[in-house]
Structure formats: structure tokens, C-alpha cells
Amino acid sequence: MPSDSLFFSDEQQQRIIGAIQQAETQTSGEVKVHIEKKCPTPDVMDRAKEVFLFLHLHETAQRNGVLFYLAYEDRKFAVLGDQGIDEKVPGNFWNSTKDLLREYFIKGQFSEGLAKGIEEAGLQLKTHFPYQSDDINELPDDISFGQ
């Protein structure tokens, strides 16, 4: 299996980054993707929370950061939104996004699934956190890679 940064081809990475940039044209929310081979904790949500803090997603002005986490060898993933999102959306807000990701991931289509999931999240967040003309990109749109 390739190293984490080589898991996706350059073209696949650009597709994911393009989806992040497109989603962020519709919402003031900040989207990050983190990829690693294995989830180092038993609970994927615990790991997603660690990565969320490490990537400073909790430091956005409106607390509206979103993390897409994937541990591809373990076949684990999580979508985690910050406190500002959780305060405004219903408890099942991320279910359709997770279902969409799962559909693609089951088929081994990780980059396609991430791109579609990010697009879906952008559309959903637009309702609660619409893009503002003075919006600034608070976090880089690149993909981060783990251990």
C-alpha cells in the first residue's frame, strides 16, 4: 500500500481540493480532509476529534469547521462538525453525508466519495452558514496526511 500522501494520485487530490474550494464558495464553513492509513485509536470519532484540534478547525470565527477523516486501511471514516454547526443543525445532520461516503467507500472509490461528500456538506451548510461577501478562507484547502 502506498504512503498516505500517495494514496491518491495528483489528479484525485486536485479533485478533492476542488470540491473543498467549491463547497467554500457556498458556505462560510471551513472544510478539511485528513487521510491516514490506520486509525491509531479504537474509536474513529476519538481520532477525528484529535485531528480536528490538531488542524485548528475549532479556531474558526463562527466555529463552523468540518473534518472529513479517513483511515483507508482500517476502512474507518468520520465527519465531524464544530460546536457552531452542532448548535444550529438537527442531530442527524451529517447522516446523509455519511451515507453518501459509505456508498462510494464500499466500492473503494475514496476520492470520488470524498469529493461528493464535501459537495453535499457544502450544500447542507449553505442553509445555516451562507457564504458572505467578506468571507475569508480561514484554513488552507489542502489535504492533510497522517502517520
Summary of the structure (lengths in Angstrom):
residues: 147
radius of gyration: 14.1
end to end distance: 13.4
largest distance: 43.1
contacts: 460
relative contact order: 0.25
helix: 45%
strand: 17%
